[in-house]
Amino acid sequence: MEFQIKEARERAGYSQKELAQIIGVAQNTFHGYESGKHDPKSDLLIKIANACDVSVDFLLGVEPINTKKSPGTAEAAPREEVSRIFDKLNDLLVSEGLIEDGEDLTDRQADVILAVCRIINATFHD
């Protein structure tokens, strides 16, 4: 089955690496989904759709255009929400002295933070 994952990702302004981190898969795994080598499971399709602000039907190619309802004034768009969360996380890491202001995380640090986020997500969604 051919998915419209790349189109959705590009419309949302994410790199493959960014979207892979958001949905909790390795970048090479995500590349497999985007290139059609592998089909993502339904839970990942939902995560991709939510992150890119499109419907699952759009990803499946059922809808030719993005027809997902726009977020209301009380809820932030997914990209804005992710950006806000990363900004708060960065502020926390700086305030705790774990990184210097403006310093990038190492790949290992990013992997540890991603693992912690997965644990938190699993805790709240069990």
C-alpha positions, 0 to 999 in steps of 0.5 A: 500500500502506498502511503502519503507520509512524505507529503504529510511530513513535508507539509508539516515542516518536519525532517525525517529525524524529527518526525521519527523522534516524535513518533518514537521510531528510529530514523531508518525505520521511519525512512522504510515507512516513507519509502514504502519498504515497510507498512507502519502499524495503525498506532504509528499511522495515528501518531504520524497523522496527529503530529502532521495535523492530517487525517489517517485517511489522508495518509492512506490516500483516501482523501486527496487533500488535508481535511483534518479539522483545524485546531481550535483556539484553545488547542495548539497546533501539533508542531507548535506544541512540540516546539513549546515542549522542547523549549521547556525541556531545554530551559529545564536542562539549562536550569539544572546545569545539565547543558549550557544555554545554546548547547546542542544535546549529544546523540546519547543525551537525546536518546536518553531523553527520548527513552524517558519520554517513552516511559512517561507516555506509556505511564500515562496511556496504560 
